[in-house]
């Protein structure tokens, strides 16, 4: 049996060990190329959303048809294994493959589950206006036309479940917003307008559950801006760290309560980067495999399969026709297991402090109660709850003088924690290792408890996630 007084490993070594364990487990997470032989033609400036009524991801876009047939537009659905053609779609004024912005916008009005498509139509681009169609499952019905005068095709649309609004925004009329309240579409003058980018060439919008507002990500060259919709106007958020060129696509991960995006640094020599966004703070997720450099792409979250689906885009030279899925692995979580053993002030109880969760880029904190009023304590951390140096876990510590006490985790590190009047808190900065699992248990010194002078709390299984 290992001694509880073995030297603790360093945090960098702990992170490296955790990464090794995760890699060895071969967990199915990150980006996976799902491109097949049959599917939509390459395109950019398209739009995607999840259709909750029909249970598939819907994609709408246009493309340059073969044989000199000009531009055509169609709709497709993705069920997780294959694409299915869903017939023609409204054709835009400005061909999206030749324009870097967002030609179409798709959103689902949550209160009614209506799927809406917005696009710029008309005979002359700079006199065109936005129209909105509703998806009926096999055809499109115009529900609003001429709702917003625009001079280009950079649109963004998303549903705000807090305010029960579906909001359509155009880069060329940034002081206006077209809002659907479940009854009608109306164009309003916003009380505040996005500022800071002279000409927007890209826009993406999604609902941020962390703050309860829509987030609008704008980009132009290496000038990126983020704004939130308060129901009447746009307030800027200035993140401490953000993708320089903005985000090419956004989708709301309802299971994890965050927005997920892919950056649009398509001219860089670096690969595309995946980001999570919550309450004004983007966090880069360093995944081993990511889609190639692109802009004008689209993605949607499929809640039934818990994956984000991305299709197509452009690198300013040609359009892509590839399909990718992003599996972010398990949700961040903490689960107690086993029982502690009684000390001089009861059984130590280990739990997450408040609503703390082991989220990537954040600090996770535990609290252990019922310790002696003073004296040292250790937080044990390990990567297994079934084996420790060849010995099966849990290990009965009766022979060491602690009857009723059990060691419930392997010990990769034993870190001292402060004991303030019988309460000990412990914190760790969570590294970007989605799906990594570790185990913790608190061991306070308690001279009056038993011959080992140690008692033990319950164990806790900690899963890193978003």
BABA-297115 format. One record per residue: residue in three letters; x, y, z of N, C-alpha, C, O, CB in turn. Coordinates in pm, whole numbers, plus 50000, padded with zeros to 5 digits. Last residue first. Glycine has a CB too. Layout:
N
ALAXYZXYZXYZXYZXYZ
...
This chain:
466
UNK482355218347973481985232347955480755235548038480275246848037481715235347806
UNK484455197148181483615200048064483375214848052484095223048111482275192548073
UNK485695170948376485955183948315485085185748191484995176848106487455185348279
UNK484345155648653484455154548508484595168548450483725177048470483235147148446
UNK485035139548950485005152648885485265150748735486275144948695486075162248949
UNK483735123349225484165121249086483965134349010482855139549006483375109549019
UNK484685122049557483935129449456484555127049320485775128449302483915144649488
UNK484255103749871484955107249748484075115549657482865116049675485425094749675
UNK483945114750215483485107550098484365111049979485155120449987481985110750067
UNK486925118850418485605122750369485125112450266485815102750236485645136950306
UNK488615104250693488485106050548487045110050515486095105250576488875093050473
UNK491105109850951489785105550905489685109050757490555115850702488625112350988
UNK493945100651141493385105851016491945101151002491615089851037494235101450894
UNK495265086751337495125101351353494665107951224494955119651200496455107551399
UNK495375060151359496085066051245496105081151253496885087651183495425061651114
UNK493735054951577495175052951590495985058751476497155062051494495465038451601
UNK491255081851587491685067851578493195067051588493865077251606491185061451445
UNK490505108151679489595099551602489975084851609489125076351634489565103951459
UNK492145126451794491195119851882490355109351811489565102351875490305129951947
UNK493605137351586494305129051685493335121051772493665110151817495175137751774
UNK493225141051274492285141451385492825131951492492555119951489490815137451341
UNK493805155650960494395149951082493395151751197492815162451215495775156751115
UNK491645148250681492115157250788492805149350901492445137950931490925165350846
UNK491425143150359491935135450473492455145050579493595149650570493065125450428
UNK489105142050092489785150050193490165141250312489375133150360488885161850239
UNK489355133749751488925129749883489725137849984490905140349962489105114449906
UNK488645131049399489185138149515488575132749642487445127749644488915153249503
UNK489485122149066488775118849189489445126149306490665127149310488745103549213
UNK488835130648720489705128048833488845126748959487655129748959490765139248849
UNK488685130448368488035126848493489075124748602490085118048580487175114148475
UNK488195149848073489105143948171488375141648303487545149748344490335153148193
UNK486475163547906486205149547932487125142948032486885131548072486255142147807
UNK488865186047788487455182347790487305167247811487945159247743486775186547660
UNK491065202947909491085188647882489655183447893489275177247992492035181047981
UNK492355229147982491485226447865491555211847822492035208647714491885235347747
UNK492205228448349492905229448220491965225948105490885220348127494135220048217
UNK490985247248612490675236048524491355237848388491105247748320489155234648505
UNK492605253348904492305259148774492135247748675493035239548656493445269048727
UNK491215244449216492115240749108491665247648981490465247848951492185225449089
UNK490895246049574490595250849439491645246049341492795243849377490505266149436
UNK489265239749880490355236149789489965240249648488825238149607490675220949796
UNK488515245750223488225247650081489465244850000490585247350044487705262050055
UNK487235233150523488405233950434487945235850291487085228550243489285221350447
UNK486255238350856485875239050715487125240950629487975249350660484865250550690
UNK486985240451121486325228251077485865228150934485155218950893485185225551161
UNK488185265751136487065262351223486265250451169485035250451171486145274351239
UNK489765260350857489295271950932488035268051007486955267150949489025284150838
UNK492405246350718491265242350800490885254150888491605257550982491585229550887
UNK493785245350392493585252450518492325247750588491295245450525493515267350494
UNK495445217050260494345226750253494175232950390494385226450492493025219950205
UNK498055202050068497555207250196496455217450175496515225550082498705213550278
UNK497575175649839497825189849857497275194549992496135191350027497195197949743
UNK498815149649680498195152449810498555166749847499695169649882498665142249921
UNK498405132549370498885144049445498125145149576496935141949583498735157049362
UNK497615107549309498615113649222499205126149286500345129849260498015117049085
UNK496295082249457496865094849502497975099049406499125094749420497405093649648
UNK493005068449399494455067849389495005081649426494275091449425494915063549246
UNK490345068849640490975073649517492445070349518493075069549623490765088749500
UNK489445060549888488565058549773489125063649642488445062849540487265065349799
UNK490125044750182490755053050079490025050249948489975038849903492295050150066
UNK488005044450464488355038550334489055049050248488635060550241487095032950262
UNK487295035150802487775044950704488245037750578488785026650582488935053450764
UNK486695015850986485565022750922485975032850818485115038750752484755029551025
UNK489645021551176488495013151144487335021351089487025032251138488045005451268
UNK492605028051146491465036751119490255028451080489875028150963491805046851007
UNK494915012951162494435019451284493265028751263492945036651352495535026951346
UNK495514998850944496415010150975495925017851098496495028251132496505019650854
UNK493474981250919494764975850963495774986850993496774984351060495324966550857
UNK491464998150813491354992950950492704988251002493054991051117490344981450955
UNK491165008350564492285013250644492245008450789492925013950875492315028350641
UNK490444993850257490044994150398491264997750484492284990850478489434980250442
UNK490245010249957491145002950046490685004950190490565016150238492615007550027
UNK487905005949680488485013349793489335004149881489164991949881487375019849878
UNK490664995249472490005005549552488525002249566487934996349475490185019549490
UNK493224970549466491874975049428491354985349526491564984349647490914963149421
UNK496604977449392495634973849496494254978849455494124990349413496054979749634
UNK498144988049192497894973749190496914969149295496444957749288499154966549206
UNK498095015449252499355008149257499174993149260499954986149324500145012449375
UNK494865014049282495935022649329497185014249346497315006749443495545029849462
UNK491695013949120493015007749139494005018149187494015029549140493505001149008
UNK489315027849106489245013149107490585006649137490614994949177488735008148974
UNK489425053849062488685050049182488545034849189487755029649268487305056749184
UNK492055074448937491335061748939490585060249070491045064649176492305049948917
UNK493555096848957492935094448828492155081248824491665077348718493975094448719
UNK493375118849248493855107649169493085106049041492085112849018493785094949249
UNK494085137149535493595137549398494215126149321495425123849327493915151149331
UNK493325148149859493895137549777493265138149639492045139549626493675123649842
UNK494075173950062493155170449954493875160149867494905163149807492705183049870
UNK494555173350411495075171650276493935168450180492995161350213496135160550273
UNK494995194350700494205184950621494815184350482495495193650439492685189050615
UNK495965204451036496135203250891495175193050830494625184450899497555199350858
UNK494025223051283494925212451240494945210951090494045215751022494525199451303
UNK490705227251422492005231951376492845220151332492415208651342492715239851486
UNK488305214451466488305229051460489635234951417489685246651378487925234651594
UNK487975186551238488345192251368488465207351356488705212551247489675186151418
UNK485265189750995486645186651032486875190951179486055198151236487665193850936
UNK482785195250879482855185750991484285181251021484485170051068481995173550961
UNK483385199050518482895203250650483085191950753483485180850719481405207350642
UNK484985210650236484805199050323484455204150463485165212450518486095190150326
UNK484465221849910484435225250052484185212550131483295204650099483335236050083
UNK486095230649598485345221649685485375226949829486205235349864485925207249679
UNK486105247249286486355247849429485475237849503484275236649476486115261849483
UNK487675255948983486735246949050487105246249198488275244749232486755232748986
UNK487915282348763488445276548885487355268448954486265273348980488985287448980
UNK487985278248402487485283948526488145277048645488845267048629485945282748533
UNK488825264948177489175278948189488695285648316488975297448338488645286348074
UNK486135242448181487395246248119487625261348133486735269348105487425242147971
UNK484585236048495484495240748357485865245248307486645251148382483465252148347
UNK483555220248735484885219648672484825223348524485005214748437485475205748687
UNK481525242948926481635231548837483015231848771483585242548752480505231648729
UNK479825256549205481085254649132481055241949050480625231449098482265254349230
UNK477715266149352477435260549220478675257949139478605257149016476535269749145
UNK479115257849660478085265349589477735258549458477485246449454478535279749564
UNK481695236049615481305248149686480295255949604480585260049491482535256849718
UNK481105201149610481455213249536480925225349612479825224849668480875212849391
UNK482025183149911481085186649804481625198849729482495205849779479665189449860
UNK482495161250183483125168250071482085170749962481345161549925484325160150014
UNK482375158650524481535158550405482165167350297482355179350317480095163550439
UNK483425138550796483755149150699482935147450571482805136450518485275148850666
UNK481285131051061481845125550937482165137050841481275144850808480845115550870
UNK482245145251383481335139451286482065134551162483295133951159480285149451247
UNK484425154151522483295163451501482335158351394481695166151324483805177451461
UNK486275133951531485875139851659484715149451646484065152651745487045147051720
UNK484945113351267486035119051343485495125151471484385122051513486795129451261
UNK483805086351068483575095951174484865100351241485755092251269482625090251277
UNK484375085950714484395079250844484395089850954484915100850936485635069850857
UNK482305088350414483455091450498483385083650629482455075950653483535106450525
UNK481295067650140481005074950263482305077650337483275070250323480025067050353
UNK480685068749779481225063349902480835071850022480145081950008482735062249894
UNK480595099549593480485084949601481135080349731482005087049786481145078049478
UNK479295127549412479815121649535479655106549532478695101349475479095127649658
UNK480175142949117479315132849175479975126949299481095121849292478995121749073
UNK480125169848903480715164749026479715155049089478555158549110481075176549126
UNK480795180548560479965175548669480765170448788481945167148775479085164748619
UNK480365191148231481095193148356480215188648472479045192348480481525208048374
UNK479345165248006479115177948073479995178948196480325168848258477615179648111
UNK481595147847780480645148547893480475162847943481345171347926481115139648007
UNK482125161247444482315151847553481325153947666480325160947649483705152947605
UNK481685176647224482395182947335482515173747457482975178147563481685195647375
UNK481945170146898481485163647020482315169247135483515166847142481615148047012
UNK481095183246596481875186146715481225179646836480095183046873482025201346736
UNK481345173546258480585173246383481545175346499482645169946501479805159846398
UNK481255185245919481975182346042481005181846158479975188646159483065193046068
UNK481465182545572480585181845689481405177745811482155168045806479425171945665
UNK482355202445282482605192245383481655193545502481105204345528484065193145432
UNK482655218845065481445210745073481585199745176481015188945161481125204844938
UNK483815252745024483955239145073482595232145072481545238445078484555239145214
UNK484895275344762483965271044866484215256444902484745248744822482505273044820
UNK487875294844717486875285244672486045280944791486445282744907487545273044603
UNK488995318244821489405313544689488375303744632488045304244514490785306844696
UNK488065323045070488195334644983488695330944844488825339644758489125344845045
UNK487415299145178488715304745217489075316645129490255319945114489805293945209
UNK484135291545304485035296045197486355300645255486405305545368484385307245115
UNK481655266245374482365278645399483305281645284483265275045180483125277945531
UNK480515234145510480965243545409481635256045459482125256545572479835247445329
UNK478905228645822479025225345679479585237145602479195248645624477655221245620
UNK478695213946141479195224846057479285219945914479695208645887480585229946108
UNK477005207046440477215203146300477635215346220476995225846229475925196746241
UNK477575195846764477465207546677477825203246536478845196646516478385219246726
UNK475685172146957476825175646872476515188746801475355192246779477135164246769
UNK473615157047087474595164847162475855167347081476965165047128474955157847292
UNK471485145446970472755138246958473875145347032474985140047040473125136446812
UNK469525163847040469235149647059470535141547056470675131847131468255144546951
UNK470535189346967470465185347108470235170447130470705165047229469385193047175
UNK472705201146750471665190846748471535185146888472355176746927471995179546644
UNK473505233546653473595223646761472405214146753471255218446749473645230646899
UNK475155244046354473945242846435474165232046539474905222446516472695239746347
UNK476875266846132476815255246219475535255646301474905266146316478045254746310
UNK478605279045844477425278745930477475266046014478035255945973476105279345845
UNK480895303445694480395289945719479165290645808478715301545844481485281145783
UNK482495325445629481165323845569480635309745580480015304545488481195328045424
UNK485805310345622484855320645663483505317145601483385307145530485335334945619
UNK488545288945722487355292345644486625304345704486805307845820486405280345635
UNK490955263145753490655277445755489455280745668489355275945554491875285445710
UNK489525230645843490505239445780490025253945783488865256745812490765235045636
UNK488415219046168488215221846026489275231345973489855239246048486815227746003
UNK490715201246386489735211846361489555213646211490435210046133490185225146427
UNK492035181446643491625181946502490555192646487489615193146566491085167946452
UNK492545187546912493605181846829493305182746681494215184746600493835167346867
UNK491575218947054491245205447009492295200546910492875208346835489855205146945
UNK491475241147279492575235647197492315220947161492795211847229493915236847272
UNK489205265147279489265251047312490325244447223490095242547104487865244147292
UNK489215297747415489625288847308489725274447358490245271947467490975293347248
UNK486515315847524487605307147568487965297747455487105290447404487205299247696
UNK485055348147563485385336847477486565329047535487505334947590485705341647333
UNK482815363547758484175358147770484365346247676483885335247706484475353947915
UNK480185372247775481205381547728482615376347729483545383947704481155393547809
UNK478795348847866478795361447941479975370347904480685375347991478825358448091
UNK480675326547680479665327747785479855340847858480945343747908479735315747884
UNK481815305647431481545319647465480425319747569479375313747548481145328047338
UNK484465285847301483215286747375483065301247418484045308247440483195276847498
UNK485945279646981485795287847100484475284647169483485281247104485865302847063
UNK488455267246768487135265346826487065272746958488005272347037486815250146845
UNK490195279046483490125276946626488685275846672487805282746620490845288146701
UNK491975267546195490805273846256490755270246404491205259546444489505269546184
UNK495615269446205494335262846179493185270746240493385279446325494335248546234
UNK497595296846074497175288246183495875281146146495115286246064497015296346313
UNK498045314845886498695302045864498335292145974498725280445968500205303745857
UNK495075333645794496205330445880496835317245838496235309445764495755329746026
UNK492795338245661494025342345592495265338945674496385341045628493995357245563
UNK490655331545822490905323145706492185326745631492615319045545489735323945613
UNK489545333246092490875337946055491365330045934492365322845942491865336646174
UNK487095329646217487135331746073488475337546028488535345745936485995341046030
UNK486325303746464486795316846421486955317446269486945307146201488125320246488
UNK483315289846570484545287346495485045300646441484275308146381484305276946378
UNK481635285446889481905291946762483215287546700484095282146768481915306746779
UNK479015281447120480215275647058480405282046922479435283746847480105260147047
UNK477735293047424477755294447279479075288747228480125290947288477585309447236
UNK476365273247694477365281947635477095283247485476335275547427478795276647661
UNK474995252847833474715266847863475745276547810475995286847872474595268648008
UNK475095226347780476185231947860475985246547893476735252147974477475230147787
UNK472775221847631473125212547739474155218647833474095216247954473655199547681
UNK472705241047434471725242147541472045232647657471615235147770470335239247487
UNK474825258547267474855245247327473935245647449474355250147556476315240947366
UNK474225276846983473995276247126473935261847174473115253947127472705283547163
UNK476685286746748475525278446780475435277146931476455276346999475615264346712
UNK478195305946488477865304146628476705294246640475845293646552477505317646695
UNK480925313846270479645307546295479455305646444480425303846518479535293946221
UNK483195329546271482515327146144481125321246163480245323446080483345317946058
UNK484155355546483483695341746473482865339846347481945347646320482885337746598
UNK487125376546459485735373546491485435358746472486325350646448484815381846406
UNK489765380546425488925382846309487455379946335486635380746244489395374546195
UNK490845374546682491045387746620490085390646506489635402046490492445388846570
UNK488995360146944489565357946811489665371046735488675378246725488715347746731
UNK489935373847266488945370647165489635367647033490755372247011487935382147149
UNK490035383347603490705375847495489635371947395488565367247433491495363147549
UNK488265400047737489705401147764490545394247658491645398847627490025395347900
UNK485655415347537486265403847603487745406247631488405413647558486095391247517
UNK483335437947569484745438047530485445426647603485785428147721485425451947562
UNK480155442747436480955435547534482385435047482482625432147365480395421047559
UNK477735468247373478995461747339479585454447459479535459547571479995471947285
UNK474295464347321475345468747413476625461047383476595448847370474915466647561
UNK471595474247128472795466047131473825472247225474185483947211473385464346990
UNK468045474347217469255479447152470425470147178470285459647240469575493547202
UNK465905459747315465635472647250466845477847173466695485047074465195482947354
UNK466775436447416465355437347384464985449847311463915450747251464555436447508
UNK469455437247430468735438347557467225439147538466485442147632469215450547633
UNK471975419447275470655425347253469875425347385469665414847445469875417547143
UNK475445426247265474325418847323473025426647304473005438847315474575416047473
UNK478385421947062477305430147115476195421047168476025409747122476755439847007
UNK481765423646968480695415447024479665424747089480015434047161481245405147127
UNK484045425846690483255432046794482155422546840481665414346762482645445346745
UNK487195427346524486055419646571485355426946685486005433346768486495405646616
UNK489245431646270488515439946364487235432546404486295431746325488185453946304
UNK490665422246058491075417846192490415426346301490965427946410492595418546205
UNK487955421945846489405420145849489825414945987489375404146027490145433545816
UNK485365422646055485795429145932487315429645936487895436746017485165443745916
UNK482575409046234483975408946195484205416146063483375415845973484465394746185
UNK480515403146520480775410046394482265409646363483105409846453480265424546400
UNK478155385646692479585385946664479805391746525479345386146426480225371746676
UNK475805390546931476055393146790477555394646770478175403746825475305405946742
UNK473845372547154475165378047127475345378946976475075369346903476285369347193
UNK470895376747346471495373547218472875379847209473065391247252470605378247101
UNK470925366647695470765376447588471335370847458472135361547458471465389747625
UNK471615353547933470215354947896469965365147789468935371847789469435358448015
UNK474095346848009473685360448043472225362948005471665373348041474585370547974
UNK474265320147939474965324648059474515338448104474535341548223476455324748036
UNK473035315947694472295312547816472945317947943472265320048044472145297647828
UNK472965335147422473935331647526473185328747657472735338047723474975343047546
UNK471955327947095471525331247231472555326247331472985314747325470125325047263
UNK473705342646814473175331146889472765335947027473165346747071474235319646899
UNK474995352846496474225355746617473735342746681473395333146612473035365046584
UNK477345369146286476795356546338476115359646470476585367946548477915345646355
UNK478635385046001477815386046122477315372146158476915364446072476625395946102
UNK480975402845802480475390345854479695392945982480035401746061481635380545880
UNK481745427145726481645417345619481255403645671481215393945596482965416545544
UNK480965460245804480895446345850480865437145729480045438945639479655444145941
UNK482915487345811482105479645717482115465145765483165458645767482655480945569
UNK483905496946061483395505945958482495498845858481425503945825484545512445885
UNK483215490046387483675483846263483055491746150481835493046142483295468546256
UNK482145505746592483535501646600484085494546479485295492946468483695493046713
UNK478825496346711479815505846663481195499246659481395488446715479835518446752
UNK475375488846709476755483946710477705493746645477435498946537476845470446639
UNK473235512546872473675506146749475085500746764475925507246826473605515946632
UNK470295515847069471755517047058472215508146944471665497346921472465513247192
UNK467645512847012468025523847101469525526047103469985536947137467525521147242
UNK466695506046674467335501946799467725514146881468085524546826468565493346771
UNK463615507446529464875514746541465475511446676464845513646780464685530146524
UNK462145477946390462265488146493463595495346479464565490046425462135481946632
UNK459765460346206461095466346204461135478146300460285487046295461485470946060
UNK458065430146283458075444746279459515449746282460365444146350457275450746397
UNK456075402346225457415407946210457315423046200456555428246118458135401946086
UNK453725387446459454075395146340455525399546345456135400346451453155407346326
UNK453645366846659452445370746584452845377446452452355373646345451575380246668
UNK456025362546775455115351246772453855353946695453075344846669454775347446910
UNK457495384846728457035382646864456095370746877455425369146979456355394946916
UNK460335393546550459115385446547458735381946690459545376646765459305372446461
UNK461925422546432461625413846546460305406546524459305412546485461585421946677
UNK464675437746298463355432546264463035421346361463785411546371463295427646116
UNK466365466946375466215452846404464805448846368463845455746402466525449746554
UNK468745492646289467415486746286467475472146327468515465646314466795488246146
UNK471255502046266470415508646365468995503246368468135508446440470385523446338
UNK472465489046054472775484346190471915490846297471855485846410474215486846220
UNK472025481345778471085489745852471265486345999470335481346063469605487445804
UNK473985464545704473895477145632472755486045680472545496945628473735474545485
UNK473735441645853474925449945872474805463445807475465472945849476125442845819
UNK470675433746008471395435845882472575445245906472425455545971470465441545773
UNK468955409446203469805421346198470545421646066471005411346017470795421546316
UNK466145396946367466885397146241467645410246233467075421046253465925395446118
UNK465095377846640465645390646595466445388746468467325380146461466515396946704
UNK462385366846811463345362646709463795375346637462975382546580462715352046608
UNK461575367347154461765374747030462715366946938463705361246983462325388947059
UNK461215361847427460325355947327460355364047198459315367147140458895355147380
UNK463065368847609462145379447567461135374647464460295382447418462935391047512
UNK464285343747638463945351647756462885362047721461925363847796465205358447812
UNK464895333447387463815327247463463415335047588462315333047640464205313347502
UNK465565346947095465805350647234464675344847318463585350547321465905366247251
UNK466955333946798465805334946887466255337847030467215331847079464965322046883
UNK468525351346521468505341446629467295344046717466685354746713469815342046712
UNK470435361946240469115360246303469215349446410469915339446391468025356646197
UNK472055383646014472165374346126470805373846193470105383846202473285378646226
UNK473495392145695472385391145787472735381745901473585373045888471115386345714
UNK474665406945430475185403245561474055403945663473705414645711476355412545602
UNK474115414745170473535402245216474045398045354473875386445392473825391345118
UNK473065448445092473975437045082473335424945144472125424945169475315440045149
UNK471535469245165472295470745040473295459545025474285460944952473005484345036
UNK468075469945278469495467145294470195469445162469555471345059469725452745344
UNK465135475045458465925478745341467395476545369467905480845473465655493445300
UNK462975451645578464155459345615464975462345490465445453045424465015451645720
UNK460745439345481460735443145621461915451645661461895458245765460695430845706
UNK460045429445236460315443645245460405448445388460175460245415459265451445174
UNK457895404945383458725409545272458895424545283458005431645332458105405745135
UNK456955375645552457245389945560458145393545444459055386045409457925393645697
UNK456385350145480455635355545593455895370445613455145377045684455985348045720
UNK456225326945225456625340545258455755345645372454525345445363456535349945134
UNK457045293445275455945303045268456465316845309457065318345415454755298545358
UNK458465265445114458685277845188457505287245166457025288745054459995284645145
UNK458155229445165458115241745085458285253745177458265252545300456775242845005
UNK458275209345341458495205645202458535217845112458905216844995457395196045155
UNK458275221945586458685207945580458935203045440459705193645419457665199445644
UNK457855248445584456685240245608457015225345604456115216945616455605243345506
UNK459515276345701459705262945647458525254145686458215252545804461035256745697
UNK458835309445604458655299045705458765285345637458195283045531457295300445777
UNK460865337945517460035326545481459935316945600460825316345684460605319345358
UNK461355371945468461375360945565460395350345518459245353245483461015365945709
UNK463545395145303462285387845312462465376545411463575371945436461845382445173
UNK465035426745273465005413545335463595407745331462605414845352465505414245481
UNK465675442444955465185442345092465135428045143465175418445065463795449045101
UNK467695462244727466985450244770466515451544914466925460644986467875437944754
UNK469205480844619467835484844647467015473244700465795474244716467175490544522
UNK471595469444564471595480244662470205486144687470055495344767472525491144616
UNK470815448344376471335445644512471215457244608470785455344722472755441744503
UNK467805446044209469015454044217469565452844359468855456044455468745469044180
UNK465685428544245466355428744116467665436444118468555433744037465455434544012
UNK465545407744543465245419744466466065420244339467045412944327465495432244550
UNK466505397644878465975395044745465645408244676465475418544742464715386044752
UNK468215382945136468085395445062467645392344919468345385244847469405403345062
UNK466595363345394467555365545287467245378345214466155383845227467575353945190
UNK465715339845645465785353645600466845354745492467875347945497466095363345718
UNK463525315245762464675318145676464605332745634463545337445592464705308845551
UNK462355298346052462325309845962463645311245888464725308845943462025322646041
UNK460295274946195461625276746137461545287846033460775286945938462165263446074
UNK458495274546498458515278146357459955280346311460745286846381457645290746330
UNK458055269146765458875259646687458795262146537459015253046457458425245346716
UNK456915287346931456025280946833456725270146752456075262846677455455291346740
UNK458945295547098457605294347154456655286747062455715280347108457045308147182
UNK461305297446937461125286947035459715284947085459315273647112461985289647149
UNK461825299846611461125307246715460665297246820459745289446795459905315446658
UNK464925293846475463685287446519463075295946630463725298746730463955272846569
UNK466605306046181466365305846325465045299046353464155298446268466375320246383
UNK469015315745939467985306445981467835307146133468825308646205468325292045936
UNK470035335945673469975334445817468805325245849467725326845793469835348245890
UNK472355340545397471095336145455471195336445607472295337145663470725321945406
UNK474865352545365473805354845268472435351445321471465358445295474065346945144
UNK477205367745535476185357845561474995360345470474205369445496475755358045709
UNK480085375545325479225376645442478225365445453478355355045388478515389645440
UNK481605374945091482125368545212481165368145330481415360845426483355375445254
UNK480405364344779480345374644882480735368545015480245357745048478935381044891
UNK480125344744601481045355544564481115366444669481805376444652480615361544432
UNK478235327344706479615322544691480615333444653481815331644672479655311844587
UNK475795343244703476595342144825477985336644803478895340644877475875333744922
UNK474785366344468475235352544485476175351244605477235357544607475935347544358
UNK472225387444558473665387044542474125372644565473885367144672474385396844641
UNK469535378344590469915387844487471395386844455471785385544339469565402044530
UNK468815342744641469195356244681469515365044562469745360344451470365355744775
UNK466035321444619467315325544561467595340044598466715348544587467315323644408
UNK464515297444836464545310844778465955314744735466935311844803464005321144878
UNK465085263044734464945273344837464955286944769465375287944653466085272344943
UNK464045229344638464565242744614464295252144730463415249744813463975248544487
UNK464605199344845463985207444741464575221344730465485224844804462525208344765
UNK466035184845027464695189045066464065198744967463095205645000464725195345203
UNK468225157345037467775169244965466335172244999465495163245001467945167444813
UNK469985147045317468805144445234468365157345169468145167345238467655138245318
UNK473025132845437472275144545393471105140045305471235130545227473195154445317
UNK473605110245716473555113745574472755126545552471935130545635472945102245492
UNK473905109145991474605099345908474605102845761475505098845688473985085845927
UNK472605129946105473705124046180474475113746102475575109846142473195118046304
UNK470825140945933470285132946044471355126546130471045118546218469375122345990
UNK470315170745766471345161545814470805154345937470375160746033472675169045847
UNK468765183945471468715180445612469765170045643470095161545560467315175345650
UNK468735212445250469145198945283468945196645433468945206045512470625196345243
UNK467635233344982467645230045124468005215345142467645206845061466275233045188
UNK469035256244736468285244544780468415242644930469205249344997468755232044706
UNK469465276444448469405275344594468585263144632467575260044568468805288244658
UNK471715285744184470525279144233470595278444385471675279644443470375264944171
UNK473105305143920472995302044062471655295444093470625299044037473175314744146
UNK473735289243599473635300343692473535295843836473825284343870472455308843656
UNK474235269143423472835271043463472655282343563471535284843607472305258343522
UNK476645260243322476215273843292474785276743331474175286043277476385276543148
UNK477225234843418476695236343283476165250043250475335251543161475635226643262
UNK476225235943767477075231443657476405234343522475195235943514477395216443670
UNK475515264643971475175251843911476085248643793476645257543729473725251843865
UNK476705277644254476815279544109476625266044042477465257144055478205285944069
UNK474355280044526475585275144466475545277944316474475280344260475785260044493
UNK472935286844852472925286644707474305283744654475305284844725472405299844653
UNK471205271445132472245279445068472125278844918471315271344864473625274845112
UNK470325257045438469845264045319470975272345263471645279645337468595272945350
UNK469845229145645470805238145583470185244045457469585236845377472145230845550
UNK468815215345954468415220745824469475230345774469965238845850467035227845834
UNK468965186346136469635199046110469295203245968469465195545874471185197946131
UNK465855172146262467085171946184467695185846178467045195846209466835166546042
UNK463215170446367464315163046426465555161746340466235151546344463855149746459
UNK460915183846315461255172946224462505165246267462815154746210461455178346085
UNK460865201946527459655194746490459985182346408459415171646429458695203946412
UNK463345214146546462905205446656461655197446623461415187146685462645213746778
UNK465905218046338464455218246329463895208846436463965196646419463965214046185
UNK468705238046384468095225246417466585226746415466035235646481468585219946555
UNK470225255046104469585254846235469055240846260468965232646168468435265446243
UNK472275274845882471855262045939471115264246070471345274146139473075252845961
UNK473135290245567472675290945706472205277145750471795268845668471525301345722
UNK475785303645351474555296045377474165297545525474795305045599474735281145339
UNK478195313745272477105323145292475775316445318474735322945307476975332145175
UNK479135287845034479385296645149478245306445160477415307545070480755304045134
UNK479555254044911478915267144915479395275045037479985269445129477375265744917
UNK479455223044729480185233144806479495246744799478925250444697481635234344755
UNK476285205144745477425210244671478165220544756477565226144848476985216444536
UNK475285180844992475175193744926476445197244849477535192844884474865204645028
UNK475905145744913475535156745000475455169644923475555169544801476515158145114
UNK477695116244912476495122944863476095133844962475955131245082475325112844842
UNK479985106745041479975107944895478805115744840478905121444731479975094344834
UNK480645127445338480345115045266480285117345116480505128445068479055109145314
UNK482215140345622481915142145480481725128745412482555119745426483035150045412
UNK482795142845886481725133545850481335134645703480255130245664480505136045937
UNK485435146846092485045149245953484035138545912484355126745905486285149045857
UNK485065158546415485155146446333484645149946194483545155346179484335134646396
UNK486415175646694485855176246559486095163246485487185157546491486465188046481
UNK485765161547023486465170046929485765169846794484665164446781487935165646915
UNK485665126847123485275140747134486175149047045487205144346997485355145647281
UNK485745097847246485265102947118484775117147136483595119347162484145094047060
UNK488725088747417487365094047423486985100447290487775107447229487245104247537
UNK490965072447481490435073047346489025078447340488195073247264490465059447284
UNK492415068847706491025064347712490375064647575489355058047552490235072847808
UNK494765081047644494765066547651493345061047650493095050047599495495061747776
UNK494015107647668494385102447536494315087247535493855081147437495785107147497
UNK493585109047945492485111747853492775106047716491895100047654492245126747843
UNK496145103748043495045094748077493895096447979493295086647936494575097248220
UNK497485125947938497875112547897496765102447925496485093747842499155108247968
UNK496245146548073496145146047928496475132147877495845127147784497065156447865
UNK497065140548334495645140448302495435139348151494545132148106494965152948357
UNK499795144748313499305131348342497835130048305497405119748252499505128048490
UNK499775172348268500335163448167499835149148187499485142248091501865163748171
UNK498655181148510497955183748384498445174348275497645168948199498155198348341
UNK500675172248687499305167548702498525169248572497825160148529498615174948816
UNK502805187248604502875172748587501485166648598501155157148527503815166548690
UNK501855212748677502125209548536502195194648511501705189748409503425216048492
UNK501615207948965500425210048884500715207748735499895201348669499875224148905
UNK503695180949089503445194849055502195195948970501755186148909504665200948981
UNK502775156749342503295160349211502965174949183502065180549245502715151149100
UNK503845152349682502825156349585503475159749452504585165149449502015168349637
UNK505415123849825505475137649776504385140449675504035131949593506845140449715
UNK503455103750057504315104849939504315119249890503335126349910503845095249827
UNK501875098650275502805109750285503785110350169504845116650181503555108950415
UNK500415076350254499695088750231500625100750232500225111750195498605090650336
UNK502075049950082501995058850198501215071350162501345076550051503395062450250
UNK500465022649923501225035049917501045043050045499975042850107500795043349796
UNK500844988150000500005000050000500885012550000501915012950067499055000050122
